[in-house]
C-alpha cells in the first residue's frame, strides 16, 4: 500500500475550518484514501474515505486532487473536541498503515 | 451491539511469560486485525485475517501468533513476552477487507501491556 506524508502538527482556532493535508503521490488506482482520528489513547475512529470523488459526511469533507496524489480533510467548524491525531491512509482495504499522523490542536 | 471487545484492559507480565490478548466482535465482520502503538508513534499492524481459517502477517509480526477459528474471535498470543512488547494493543475489524471500499475499521478500546 502507498505511503502517506502528513505534517506532524497543526493548530486551528475554534469555530474555523481545519484543513489537514496529506500527500500520497505513489497511490495506485485501486487504493482508497481513508482518514481516521485518535483522541488521547482511545482506539482510532473512522472519519471518511474516498476513491476519486470528493466526499462529505456528517463529520467532515474529503477533497482528493484529480491526479489522486494528495488529499485534504476538512473539518468545517472545528471544536475543542476535534483535538486529536489525524491519520491519512492509502489502502486497498486489507492492510492499513497508520504512520504518525497530524496532531491537530483546536485553540479556544 | 457491543462492537469490538478487548480483554483484558491492563496486563503486567514478567519477561518470558506467555499470555493471550482476546478480541471479539459481534458485527459479523470478516476482517480482523491487531495493531500495537508505542508512545508517540502511530499504530503498526501485527497480524490480520480476512476470514475464519485465514491469517497473514503485517509490519511487525515477530513474537506474536494468531489464529482465527471463528468469525467472531481473533486472539493474539505472546509466547514468551519481552520488554520490547510493552505497548498498547488495539484490535480492529471491518466488513470484508477485500477492497470493496466498505472497509471502515472499528476499533476496540485497547489493552495496555507492560512486560517487566
Interface residues (C-beta under 8 A of the other chain):
Chain A: X30 X32 X34 X36 X41 X42 X43 X44 X45 X46 X49 X51 X85 X87 X91 X92 X93 X94 X95 X96 X97 X98 X99 X100 X101
Chain B: X4 X31 X33 X35 X40 X41 X42 X43 X44 X45 X48 X50 X58 X59 X88 X90 X92 X94 X96 X97 X98 X99 X100 X101 X102 X103 X104 X105 X106 X107 X108 X109 X110
